[in-house]
């Protein structure tokens, strides 16, 4: 979940023209790992767009934004109760 959170944040921050190498570097993933996570994010409707070009043309969806909010809330809950 942390990796998916990282990828969503990167896509959110970088916008529609996120370069593959930038995404891999920022998320600290291999190309194979990155593709697997992106496929999962697409499948679950958290991002949408096109992965076929050198620059990914993807954007975070409303569902993806909700995931980010819930993830932050979950992390705060863990910190509050020392989990």
PyMOL Python script that loads the backbone (N, CA, C, O; Angstrom):
from pymol import cmd

cmd.read_pdbstr("""\
ATOM      1  N   UNK A   1       0.825  -1.196   0.000  1.00  0.00           N
ATOM      2  CA  UNK A   1       0.000   0.000   0.000  1.00  0.00           C
ATOM      3  C   UNK A   1       0.864   1.253   0.000  1.00  0.00           C
ATOM      4  O   UNK A   1       0.513   2.266  -0.605  1.00  0.00           O
ATOM      5  N   UNK A   2       2.004   1.169   0.690  1.00  0.00           N
ATOM      6  CA  UNK A   2       2.891   2.329   0.734  1.00  0.00           C
ATOM      7  C   UNK A   2       3.433   2.661  -0.657  1.00  0.00           C
ATOM      8  O   UNK A   2       3.540   3.831  -1.025  1.00  0.00           O
ATOM      9  N   UNK A   3       3.769   1.637  -1.417  1.00  0.00           N
ATOM     10  CA  UNK A   3       4.285   1.865  -2.768  1.00  0.00           C
ATOM     11  C   UNK A   3       3.194   2.460  -3.656  1.00  0.00           C
ATOM     12  O   UNK A   3       3.457   3.377  -4.435  1.00  0.00           O
ATOM     13  N   UNK A   4       1.979   1.945  -3.541  1.00  0.00           N
ATOM     14  CA  UNK A   4       0.882   2.507  -4.337  1.00  0.00           C
ATOM     15  C   UNK A   4       0.635   3.960  -3.946  1.00  0.00           C
ATOM     16  O   UNK A   4       0.357   4.795  -4.807  1.00  0.00           O
ATOM     17  N   UNK A   5       0.734   4.263  -2.667  1.00  0.00           N
ATOM     18  CA  UNK A   5       0.608   5.639  -2.198  1.00  0.00           C
ATOM     19  C   UNK A   5       1.698   6.508  -2.827  1.00  0.00           C
ATOM     20  O   UNK A   5       1.421   7.609  -3.303  1.00  0.00           O
ATOM     21  N   UNK A   6       2.936   6.010  -2.828  1.00  0.00           N
ATOM     22  CA  UNK A   6       4.041   6.765  -3.417  1.00  0.00           C
ATOM     23  C   UNK A   6       3.794   7.046  -4.896  1.00  0.00           C
ATOM     24  O   UNK A   6       3.982   8.173  -5.354  1.00  0.00           O
ATOM     25  N   UNK A   7       3.377   6.035  -5.637  1.00  0.00           N
ATOM     26  CA  UNK A   7       3.131   6.200  -7.074  1.00  0.00           C
ATOM     27  C   UNK A   7       2.014   7.211  -7.310  1.00  0.00           C
ATOM     28  O   UNK A   7       2.134   8.077  -8.177  1.00  0.00           O
ATOM     29  N   UNK A   8       0.938   7.107  -6.549  1.00  0.00           N
ATOM     30  CA  UNK A   8      -0.172   8.044  -6.715  1.00  0.00           C
ATOM     31  C   UNK A   8       0.261   9.473  -6.422  1.00  0.00           C
ATOM     32  O   UNK A   8      -0.145  10.400  -7.123  1.00  0.00           O
ATOM     33  N   UNK A   9       1.073   9.657  -5.403  1.00  0.00           N
ATOM     34  CA  UNK A   9       1.564  10.999  -5.070  1.00  0.00           C
ATOM     35  C   UNK A   9       2.440  11.559  -6.192  1.00  0.00           C
ATOM     36  O   UNK A   9       2.347  12.737  -6.534  1.00  0.00           O
ATOM     37  N   UNK A  10       3.285  10.708  -6.755  1.00  0.00           N
ATOM     38  CA  UNK A  10       4.156  11.149  -7.843  1.00  0.00           C
ATOM     39  C   UNK A  10       3.322  11.562  -9.047  1.00  0.00           C
ATOM     40  O   UNK A  10       3.562  12.614  -9.640  1.00  0.00           O
ATOM     41  N   UNK A  11       2.350  10.743  -9.409  1.00  0.00           N
ATOM     42  CA  UNK A  11       1.478  11.054 -10.544  1.00  0.00           C
ATOM     43  C   UNK A  11       0.706  12.344 -10.266  1.00  0.00           C
ATOM     44  O   UNK A  11       0.549  13.184 -11.152  1.00  0.00           O
ATOM     45  N   UNK A  12       0.234  12.493  -9.050  1.00  0.00           N
ATOM     46  CA  UNK A  12      -0.498  13.700  -8.679  1.00  0.00           C
ATOM     47  C   UNK A  12       0.400  14.940  -8.796  1.00  0.00           C
ATOM     48  O   UNK A  12      -0.021  15.966  -9.330  1.00  0.00           O
ATOM     49  N   UNK A  13       1.627  14.839  -8.299  1.00  0.00           N
ATOM     50  CA  UNK A  13       2.550  15.969  -8.300  1.00  0.00           C
ATOM     51  C   UNK A  13       3.072  16.312  -9.697  1.00  0.00           C
ATOM     52  O   UNK A  13       3.236  17.484 -10.034  1.00  0.00           O
ATOM     53  N   UNK A  14       3.331  15.284 -10.504  1.00  0.00           N
ATOM     54  CA  UNK A  14       3.948  15.489 -11.818  1.00  0.00           C
ATOM     55  C   UNK A  14       2.950  15.752 -12.934  1.00  0.00           C
ATOM     56  O   UNK A  14       3.322  16.281 -13.981  1.00  0.00           O
ATOM     57  N   UNK A  15       1.709  15.396 -12.731  1.00  0.00           N
ATOM     58  CA  UNK A  15       0.708  15.638 -13.761  1.00  0.00           C
ATOM     59  C   UNK A  15       0.758  14.619 -14.885  1.00  0.00           C
ATOM     60  O   UNK A  15       1.274  13.515 -14.709  1.00  0.00           O
ATOM     61  N   UNK A  16       0.221  14.989 -16.040  1.00  0.00           N
ATOM     62  CA  UNK A  16       0.034  14.072 -17.159  1.00  0.00           C
ATOM     63  C   UNK A  16       1.329  13.588 -17.809  1.00  0.00           C
ATOM     64  O   UNK A  16       1.318  12.524 -18.427  1.00  0.00           O
ATOM     65  N   UNK A  17       2.417  14.296 -17.706  1.00  0.00           N
ATOM     66  CA  UNK A  17       3.641  13.916 -18.412  1.00  0.00           C
ATOM     67  C   UNK A  17       4.707  13.369 -17.479  1.00  0.00           C
ATOM     68  O   UNK A  17       5.817  13.897 -17.421  1.00  0.00           O
ATOM     69  N   UNK A  18       4.380  12.336 -16.763  1.00  0.00           N
ATOM     70  CA  UNK A  18       5.323  11.705 -15.853  1.00  0.00           C
ATOM     71  C   UNK A  18       6.215  10.762 -16.643  1.00  0.00           C
ATOM     72  O   UNK A  18       5.730   9.807 -17.251  1.00  0.00           O
ATOM     73  N   UNK A  19       7.516  11.025 -16.638  1.00  0.00           N
ATOM     74  CA  UNK A  19       8.443  10.165 -17.368  1.00  0.00           C
ATOM     75  C   UNK A  19       8.619   8.842 -16.630  1.00  0.00           C
ATOM     76  O   UNK A  19       8.601   8.784 -15.401  1.00  0.00           O
ATOM     77  N   UNK A  20       8.790   7.780 -17.420  1.00  0.00           N
ATOM     78  CA  UNK A  20       8.954   6.447 -16.837  1.00  0.00           C
ATOM     79  C   UNK A  20      10.146   6.409 -15.882  1.00  0.00           C
ATOM     80  O   UNK A  20      10.046   5.874 -14.778  1.00  0.00           O
ATOM     81  N   UNK A  21      11.265   6.975 -16.308  1.00  0.00           N
ATOM     82  CA  UNK A  21      12.460   6.931 -15.465  1.00  0.00           C
ATOM     83  C   UNK A  21      12.268   7.726 -14.179  1.00  0.00           C
ATOM     84  O   UNK A  21      12.754   7.329 -13.120  1.00  0.00           O
ATOM     85  N   UNK A  22      11.564   8.841 -14.272  1.00  0.00           N
ATOM     86  CA  UNK A  22      11.310   9.648 -13.071  1.00  0.00           C
ATOM     87  C   UNK A  22      10.438   8.876 -12.082  1.00  0.00           C
ATOM     88  O   UNK A  22      10.701   8.869 -10.879  1.00  0.00           O
ATOM     89  N   UNK A  23       9.417   8.239 -12.598  1.00  0.00           N
ATOM     90  CA  UNK A  23       8.525   7.458 -11.742  1.00  0.00           C
ATOM     91  C   UNK A  23       9.274   6.299 -11.091  1.00  0.00           C
ATOM     92  O   UNK A  23       9.110   6.045  -9.898  1.00  0.00           O
ATOM     93  N   UNK A  24      10.087   5.606 -11.860  1.00  0.00           N
ATOM     94  CA  UNK A  24      10.859   4.483 -11.310  1.00  0.00           C
ATOM     95  C   UNK A  24      11.821   4.967 -10.226  1.00  0.00           C
ATOM     96  O   UNK A  24      11.940   4.348  -9.169  1.00  0.00           O
ATOM     97  N   UNK A  25      12.509   6.087 -10.501  1.00  0.00           N
ATOM     98  CA  UNK A  25      13.472   6.633  -9.557  1.00  0.00           C
ATOM     99  C   UNK A  25      12.796   7.093  -8.270  1.00  0.00           C
ATOM    100  O   UNK A  25      13.230   6.743  -7.173  1.00  0.00           O
ATOM    101  N   UNK A  26      11.738   7.874  -8.409  1.00  0.00           N
ATOM    102  CA  UNK A  26      11.061   8.429  -7.236  1.00  0.00           C
ATOM    103  C   UNK A  26      10.411   7.347  -6.379  1.00  0.00           C
ATOM    104  O   UNK A  26      10.390   7.455  -5.153  1.00  0.00           O
ATOM    105  N   UNK A  27       9.877   6.298  -7.020  1.00  0.00           N
ATOM    106  CA  UNK A  27       9.217   5.221  -6.280  1.00  0.00           C
ATOM    107  C   UNK A  27      10.202   4.115  -5.897  1.00  0.00           C
ATOM    108  O   UNK A  27       9.835   3.176  -5.191  1.00  0.00           O
ATOM    109  N   UNK A  28      11.455   4.225  -6.361  1.00  0.00           N
ATOM    110  CA  UNK A  28      12.500   3.255  -6.058  1.00  0.00           C
ATOM    111  C   UNK A  28      12.100   1.835  -6.492  1.00  0.00           C
ATOM    112  O   UNK A  28      12.153   0.887  -5.709  1.00  0.00           O
ATOM    113  N   UNK A  29      11.698   1.724  -7.768  1.00  0.00           N
ATOM    114  CA  UNK A  29      11.223   0.455  -8.304  1.00  0.00           C
ATOM    115  C   UNK A  29      11.970   0.083  -9.581  1.00  0.00           C
ATOM    116  O   UNK A  29      12.488   0.949 -10.286  1.00  0.00           O
ATOM    117  N   UNK A  30      12.018  -1.203  -9.864  1.00  0.00           N
ATOM    118  CA  UNK A  30      12.509  -1.655 -11.157  1.00  0.00           C
ATOM    119  C   UNK A  30      11.386  -1.444 -12.175  1.00  0.00           C
ATOM    120  O   UNK A  30      10.238  -1.196 -11.803  1.00  0.00           O
ATOM    121  N   UNK A  31      11.728  -1.544 -13.455  1.00  0.00           N
ATOM    122  CA  UNK A  31      10.711  -1.372 -14.495  1.00  0.00           C
ATOM    123  C   UNK A  31       9.612  -2.424 -14.347  1.00  0.00           C
ATOM    124  O   UNK A  31       8.430  -2.109 -14.481  1.00  0.00           O
ATOM    125  N   UNK A  32       9.994  -3.659 -14.073  1.00  0.00           N
ATOM    126  CA  UNK A  32       9.023  -4.748 -13.927  1.00  0.00           C
ATOM    127  C   UNK A  32       8.084  -4.484 -12.744  1.00  0.00           C
ATOM    128  O   UNK A  32       6.873  -4.670 -12.857  1.00  0.00           O
ATOM    129  N   UNK A  33       8.643  -4.055 -11.618  1.00  0.00           N
ATOM    130  CA  UNK A  33       7.829  -3.751 -10.441  1.00  0.00           C
ATOM    131  C   UNK A  33       6.873  -2.596 -10.721  1.00  0.00           C
ATOM    132  O   UNK A  33       5.695  -2.643 -10.368  1.00  0.00           O
ATOM    133  N   UNK A  34       7.410  -1.548 -11.370  1.00  0.00           N
ATOM    134  CA  UNK A  34       6.601  -0.382 -11.662  1.00  0.00           C
ATOM    135  C   UNK A  34       5.420  -0.760 -12.552  1.00  0.00           C
ATOM    136  O   UNK A  34       4.291  -0.336 -12.304  1.00  0.00           O
ATOM    137  N   UNK A  35       5.677  -1.548 -13.577  1.00  0.00           N
ATOM    138  CA  UNK A  35       4.606  -1.962 -14.487  1.00  0.00           C
ATOM    139  C   UNK A  35       3.542  -2.747 -13.732  1.00  0.00           C
ATOM    140  O   UNK A  35       2.348  -2.554 -13.962  1.00  0.00           O
ATOM    141  N   UNK A  36       3.960  -3.620 -12.843  1.00  0.00           N
ATOM    142  CA  UNK A  36       3.021  -4.411 -12.062  1.00  0.00           C
ATOM    143  C   UNK A  36       2.136  -3.519 -11.191  1.00  0.00           C
ATOM    144  O   UNK A  36       0.918  -3.700 -11.154  1.00  0.00           O
ATOM    145  N   UNK A  37       2.737  -2.566 -10.496  1.00  0.00           N
ATOM    146  CA  UNK A  37       1.960  -1.660  -9.646  1.00  0.00           C
ATOM    147  C   UNK A  37       1.039  -0.768 -10.468  1.00  0.00           C
ATOM    148  O   UNK A  37      -0.109  -0.545 -10.084  1.00  0.00           O
ATOM    149  N   UNK A  38       1.528  -0.258 -11.591  1.00  0.00           N
ATOM    150  CA  UNK A  38       0.681   0.584 -12.434  1.00  0.00           C
ATOM    151  C   UNK A  38      -0.500  -0.196 -12.987  1.00  0.00           C
ATOM    152  O   UNK A  38      -1.618   0.317 -13.040  1.00  0.00           O
ATOM    153  N   UNK A  39      -0.256  -1.435 -13.399  1.00  0.00           N
ATOM    154  CA  UNK A  39      -1.351  -2.278 -13.877  1.00  0.00           C
ATOM    155  C   UNK A  39      -2.411  -2.446 -12.787  1.00  0.00           C
ATOM    156  O   UNK A  39      -3.610  -2.399 -13.063  1.00  0.00           O
ATOM    157  N   UNK A  40      -1.960  -2.639 -11.563  1.00  0.00           N
ATOM    158  CA  UNK A  40      -2.887  -2.805 -10.430  1.00  0.00           C
ATOM    159  C   UNK A  40      -3.668  -1.517 -10.166  1.00  0.00           C
ATOM    160  O   UNK A  40      -4.870  -1.561  -9.902  1.00  0.00           O
ATOM    161  N   UNK A  41      -2.986  -0.372 -10.236  1.00  0.00           N
ATOM    162  CA  UNK A  41      -3.649   0.913 -10.032  1.00  0.00           C
ATOM    163  C   UNK A  41      -4.700   1.170 -11.115  1.00  0.00           C
ATOM    164  O   UNK A  41      -5.791   1.659 -10.824  1.00  0.00           O
ATOM    165  N   UNK A  42      -4.359   0.833 -12.375  1.00  0.00           N
ATOM    166  CA  UNK A  42      -5.321   0.962 -13.471  1.00  0.00           C
ATOM    167  C   UNK A  42      -6.514   0.044 -13.255  1.00  0.00           C
ATOM    168  O   UNK A  42      -7.666   0.460 -13.380  1.00  0.00           O
ATOM    169  N   UNK A  43      -6.222  -1.209 -12.930  1.00  0.00           N
ATOM    170  CA  UNK A  43      -7.278  -2.204 -12.746  1.00  0.00           C
ATOM    171  C   UNK A  43      -8.272  -1.775 -11.670  1.00  0.00           C
ATOM    172  O   UNK A  43      -9.471  -2.028 -11.789  1.00  0.00           O
ATOM    173  N   UNK A  44      -7.776  -1.136 -10.638  1.00  0.00           N
ATOM    174  CA  UNK A  44      -8.630  -0.710  -9.531  1.00  0.00           C
ATOM    175  C   UNK A  44      -9.192   0.703  -9.697  1.00  0.00           C
ATOM    176  O   UNK A  44      -9.868   1.215  -8.804  1.00  0.00           O
ATOM    177  N   UNK A  45      -8.912   1.328 -10.840  1.00  0.00           N
ATOM    178  CA  UNK A  45      -9.487   2.638 -11.131  1.00  0.00           C
ATOM    179  C   UNK A  45      -8.882   3.793 -10.359  1.00  0.00           C
ATOM    180  O   UNK A  45      -9.523   4.833 -10.206  1.00  0.00           O
ATOM    181  N   UNK A  46      -7.649   3.631  -9.865  1.00  0.00           N
ATOM    182  CA  UNK A  46      -7.015   4.703  -9.103  1.00  0.00           C
ATOM    183  C   UNK A  46      -6.272   5.690  -9.997  1.00  0.00           C
ATOM    184  O   UNK A  46      -6.063   6.841  -9.617  1.00  0.00           O
ATOM    185  N   UNK A  47      -5.872   5.237 -11.191  1.00  0.00           N
ATOM    186  CA  UNK A  47      -5.290   6.110 -12.198  1.00  0.00           C
ATOM    187  C   UNK A  47      -5.925   5.758 -13.537  1.00  0.00           C
ATOM    188  O   UNK A  47      -6.494   4.681 -13.712  1.00  0.00           O
ATOM    189  N   UNK A  48      -5.812   6.695 -14.480  1.00  0.00           N
ATOM    190  CA  UNK A  48      -6.314   6.449 -15.823  1.00  0.00           C
ATOM    191  C   UNK A  48      -5.393   7.146 -16.811  1.00  0.00           C
ATOM    192  O   UNK A  48      -4.689   8.090 -16.451  1.00  0.00           O
ATOM    193  N   UNK A  49      -5.398   6.685 -18.053  1.00  0.00           N
ATOM    194  CA  UNK A  49      -4.589   7.316 -19.078  1.00  0.00           C
ATOM    195  C   UNK A  49      -3.910   6.302 -19.968  1.00  0.00           C
ATOM    196  O   UNK A  49      -4.430   5.211 -20.202  1.00  0.00           O
ATOM    197  N   UNK A  50      -2.724   6.679 -20.471  1.00  0.00           N
ATOM    198  CA  UNK A  50      -2.006   5.889 -21.469  1.00  0.00           C
ATOM    199  C   UNK A  50      -0.581   5.622 -21.010  1.00  0.00           C
ATOM    200  O   UNK A  50       0.154   6.547 -20.666  1.00  0.00           O
ATOM    201  N   UNK A  51      -0.194   4.349 -21.007  1.00  0.00           N
ATOM    202  CA  UNK A  51       1.167   3.970 -20.625  1.00  0.00           C
ATOM    203  C   UNK A  51       2.023   3.606 -21.834  1.00  0.00           C
ATOM    204  O   UNK A  51       3.138   3.112 -21.668  1.00  0.00           O
ATOM    205  N   UNK A  52       1.528   3.837 -23.030  1.00  0.00           N
ATOM    206  CA  UNK A  52       2.220   3.346 -24.219  1.00  0.00           C
ATOM    207  C   UNK A  52       3.326   4.268 -24.725  1.00  0.00           C
ATOM    208  O   UNK A  52       4.145   3.827 -25.531  1.00  0.00           O
ATOM    209  N   UNK A  53       3.388   5.510 -24.298  1.00  0.00           N
ATOM    210  CA  UNK A  53       4.398   6.436 -24.795  1.00  0.00           C
ATOM    211  C   UNK A  53       5.577   6.522 -23.820  1.00  0.00           C
ATOM    212  O   UNK A  53       5.521   5.986 -22.714  1.00  0.00           O
ATOM    213  N   UNK A  54       6.647   7.207 -24.250  1.00  0.00           N
ATOM    214  CA  UNK A  54       7.820   7.413 -23.396  1.00  0.00           C
ATOM    215  C   UNK A  54       7.418   8.159 -22.124  1.00  0.00           C
ATOM    216  O   UNK A  54       7.837   7.801 -21.023  1.00  0.00           O
ATOM    217  N   UNK A  55       6.614   9.182 -22.289  1.00  0.00           N
ATOM    218  CA  UNK A  55       6.062   9.899 -21.136  1.00  0.00           C
ATOM    219  C   UNK A  55       4.698   9.307 -20.848  1.00  0.00           C
ATOM    220  O   UNK A  55       3.826   9.270 -21.716  1.00  0.00           O
ATOM    221  N   UNK A  56       4.524   8.847 -19.629  1.00  0.00           N
ATOM    222  CA  UNK A  56       3.214   8.330 -19.264  1.00  0.00           C
ATOM    223  C   UNK A  56       2.219   9.470 -19.305  1.00  0.00           C
ATOM    224  O   UNK A  56       2.469  10.552 -18.773  1.00  0.00           O
ATOM    225  N   UNK A  57       1.105   9.221 -19.933  1.00  0.00           N
ATOM    226  CA  UNK A  57       0.030  10.193 -19.951  1.00  0.00           C
ATOM    227  C   UNK A  57      -1.061   9.659 -19.028  1.00  0.00           C
ATOM    228  O   UNK A  57      -2.084   9.147 -19.482  1.00  0.00           O
ATOM    229  N   UNK A  58      -0.828   9.786 -17.746  1.00  0.00           N
ATOM    230  CA  UNK A  58      -1.767   9.272 -16.754  1.00  0.00           C
ATOM    231  C   UNK A  58      -2.156  10.376 -15.785  1.00  0.00           C
ATOM    232  O   UNK A  58      -1.458  11.376 -15.617  1.00  0.00           O
ATOM    233  N   UNK A  59      -3.290  10.149 -15.162  1.00  0.00           N
ATOM    234  CA  UNK A  59      -3.699  11.084 -14.111  1.00  0.00           C
ATOM    235  C   UNK A  59      -4.381  10.291 -13.014  1.00  0.00           C
ATOM    236  O   UNK A  59      -4.896   9.194 -13.229  1.00  0.00           O
ATOM    237  N   UNK A  60      -4.366  10.874 -11.854  1.00  0.00           N
ATOM    238  CA  UNK A  60      -5.007  10.243 -10.708  1.00  0.00           C
ATOM    239  C   UNK A  60      -6.514  10.492 -10.804  1.00  0.00           C
ATOM    240  O   UNK A  60      -6.947  11.588 -11.161  1.00  0.00           O
ATOM    241  N   UNK A  61      -7.285   9.492 -10.489  1.00  0.00           N
ATOM    242  CA  UNK A  61      -8.747   9.608 -10.544  1.00  0.00           C
ATOM    243  C   UNK A  61      -9.281  10.080  -9.190  1.00  0.00           C
ATOM    244  O   UNK A  61      -8.535  10.194  -8.218  1.00  0.00           O
ATOM    245  N   UNK A  62     -10.571  10.349  -9.148  1.00  0.00           N
ATOM    246  CA  UNK A  62     -11.211  10.715  -7.881  1.00  0.00           C
ATOM    247  C   UNK A  62     -11.058   9.573  -6.876  1.00  0.00           C
ATOM    248  O   UNK A  62     -10.817   9.803  -5.691  1.00  0.00           O
ATOM    249  N   UNK A  63     -11.201   8.352  -7.362  1.00  0.00           N
ATOM    250  CA  UNK A  63     -11.018   7.188  -6.496  1.00  0.00           C
ATOM    251  C   UNK A  63      -9.584   7.129  -5.967  1.00  0.00           C
ATOM    252  O   UNK A  63      -9.358   6.758  -4.815  1.00  0.00           O
ATOM    253  N   UNK A  64      -8.616   7.496  -6.813  1.00  0.00           N
ATOM    254  CA  UNK A  64      -7.218   7.553  -6.388  1.00  0.00           C
ATOM    255  C   UNK A  64      -6.991   8.616  -5.330  1.00  0.00           C
ATOM    256  O   UNK A  64      -6.239   8.403  -4.379  1.00  0.00           O
ATOM    257  N   UNK A  65      -7.647   9.773  -5.498  1.00  0.00           N
ATOM    258  CA  UNK A  65      -7.538  10.846  -4.502  1.00  0.00           C
ATOM    259  C   UNK A  65      -8.133  10.384  -3.173  1.00  0.00           C
ATOM    260  O   UNK A  65      -7.581  10.666  -2.109  1.00  0.00           O
ATOM    261  N   UNK A  66      -9.255   9.677  -3.239  1.00  0.00           N
ATOM    262  CA  UNK A  66      -9.868   9.141  -2.016  1.00  0.00           C
ATOM    263  C   UNK A  66      -8.939   8.150  -1.334  1.00  0.00           C
ATOM    264  O   UNK A  66      -8.851   8.120  -0.106  1.00  0.00           O
ATOM    265  N   UNK A  67      -8.243   7.334  -2.129  1.00  0.00           N
ATOM    266  CA  UNK A  67      -7.266   6.391  -1.574  1.00  0.00           C
ATOM    267  C   UNK A  67      -6.189   7.147  -0.807  1.00  0.00           C
ATOM    268  O   UNK A  67      -5.835   6.758   0.306  1.00  0.00           O
ATOM    269  N   UNK A  68      -5.659   8.232  -1.395  1.00  0.00           N
ATOM    270  CA  UNK A  68      -4.618   9.013  -0.724  1.00  0.00           C
ATOM    271  C   UNK A  68      -5.115   9.573   0.608  1.00  0.00           C
ATOM    272  O   UNK A  68      -4.398   9.521   1.606  1.00  0.00           O
ATOM    273  N   UNK A  69      -6.314  10.097   0.629  1.00  0.00           N
ATOM    274  CA  UNK A  69      -6.887  10.660   1.860  1.00  0.00           C
ATOM    275  C   UNK A  69      -7.028   9.572   2.924  1.00  0.00           C
ATOM    276  O   UNK A  69      -6.634   9.762   4.075  1.00  0.00           O
ATOM    277  N   UNK A  70      -7.589   8.436   2.528  1.00  0.00           N
ATOM    278  CA  UNK A  70      -7.786   7.326   3.476  1.00  0.00           C
ATOM    279  C   UNK A  70      -6.457   6.767   3.963  1.00  0.00           C
ATOM    280  O   UNK A  70      -6.331   6.388   5.128  1.00  0.00           O
ATOM    281  N   UNK A  71      -5.470   6.713   3.082  1.00  0.00           N
ATOM    282  CA  UNK A  71      -4.154   6.213   3.463  1.00  0.00           C
ATOM    283  C   UNK A  71      -3.524   7.126   4.526  1.00  0.00           C
ATOM    284  O   UNK A  71      -2.958   6.642   5.506  1.00  0.00           O
ATOM    285  N   UNK A  72      -3.625   8.434   4.328  1.00  0.00           N
ATOM    286  CA  UNK A  72      -3.100   9.393   5.304  1.00  0.00           C
ATOM    287  C   UNK A  72      -3.816   9.231   6.641  1.00  0.00           C
ATOM    288  O   UNK A  72      -3.179   9.235   7.695  1.00  0.00           O
ATOM    289  N   UNK A  73      -5.136   9.089   6.600  1.00  0.00           N
ATOM    290  CA  UNK A  73      -5.906   8.893   7.828  1.00  0.00           C
ATOM    291  C   UNK A  73      -5.478   7.617   8.547  1.00  0.00           C
ATOM    292  O   UNK A  73      -5.356   7.601   9.772  1.00  0.00           O
ATOM    293  N   UNK A  74      -5.253   6.561   7.795  1.00  0.00           N
ATOM    294  CA  UNK A  74      -4.827   5.296   8.377  1.00  0.00           C
ATOM    295  C   UNK A  74      -3.457   5.442   9.047  1.00  0.00           C
ATOM    296  O   UNK A  74      -3.248   4.938  10.151  1.00  0.00           O
ATOM    297  N   UNK A  75      -2.535   6.125   8.385  1.00  0.00           N
ATOM    298  CA  UNK A  75      -1.198   6.330   8.953  1.00  0.00           C
ATOM    299  C   UNK A  75      -1.255   7.159  10.235  1.00  0.00           C
ATOM    300  O   UNK A  75      -0.542   6.876  11.198  1.00  0.00           O
ATOM    301  N   UNK A  76      -2.102   8.178  10.239  1.00  0.00           N
ATOM    302  CA  UNK A  76      -2.273   9.001  11.438  1.00  0.00           C
ATOM    303  C   UNK A  76      -2.861   8.181  12.580  1.00  0.00           C
ATOM    304  O   UNK A  76      -2.445   8.336  13.728  1.00  0.00           O
ATOM    305  N   UNK A  77      -3.812   7.320  12.282  1.00  0.00           N
ATOM    306  CA  UNK A  77      -4.404   6.430  13.269  1.00  0.00           C
ATOM    307  C   UNK A  77      -3.324   5.524  13.869  1.00  0.00           C
ATOM    308  O   UNK A  77      -3.260   5.345  15.085  1.00  0.00           O
ATOM    309  N   UNK A  78      -2.483   4.960  13.008  1.00  0.00           N
ATOM    310  CA  UNK A  78      -1.399   4.097  13.487  1.00  0.00           C
ATOM    311  C   UNK A  78      -0.463   4.854  14.418  1.00  0.00           C
ATOM    312  O   UNK A  78      -0.071   4.329  15.460  1.00  0.00           O
ATOM    313  N   UNK A  79      -0.103   6.074  14.057  1.00  0.00           N
ATOM    314  CA  UNK A  79       0.795   6.879  14.885  1.00  0.00           C
ATOM    315  C   UNK A  79       0.148   7.209  16.235  1.00  0.00           C
ATOM    316  O   UNK A  79       0.799   7.146  17.278  1.00  0.00           O
ATOM    317  N   UNK A  80      -1.132   7.558  16.201  1.00  0.00           N
ATOM    318  CA  UNK A  80      -1.859   7.929  17.418  1.00  0.00           C
ATOM    319  C   UNK A  80      -1.866   6.807  18.438  1.00  0.00           C
ATOM    320  O   UNK A  80      -1.695   7.041  19.634  1.00  0.00           O
ATOM    321  N   UNK A  81      -2.065   5.584  17.960  1.00  0.00           N
ATOM    322  CA  UNK A  81      -2.165   4.445  18.858  1.00  0.00           C
ATOM    323  C   UNK A  81      -0.889   3.616  18.923  1.00  0.00           C
ATOM    324  O   UNK A  81      -0.880   2.534  19.510  1.00  0.00           O
ATOM    325  N   UNK A  82       0.185   4.117  18.325  1.00  0.00           N
ATOM    326  CA  UNK A  82       1.476   3.428  18.408  1.00  0.00           C
ATOM    327  C   UNK A  82       1.505   2.068  17.750  1.00  0.00           C
ATOM    328  O   UNK A  82       2.192   1.159  18.216  1.00  0.00           O
ATOM    329  N   UNK A  83       0.769   1.925  16.677  1.00  0.00           N
ATOM    330  CA  UNK A  83       0.728   0.638  15.973  1.00  0.00           C
ATOM    331  C   UNK A  83       1.834   0.525  14.956  1.00  0.00           C
ATOM    332  O   UNK A  83       1.945  -0.494  14.275  1.00  0.00           O
TER     333      UNK A  83
END
""", "prot")
cmd.dss("prot")
cmd.show_as("cartoon", "prot")
cmd.util.cbc("prot")
cmd.orient("prot")
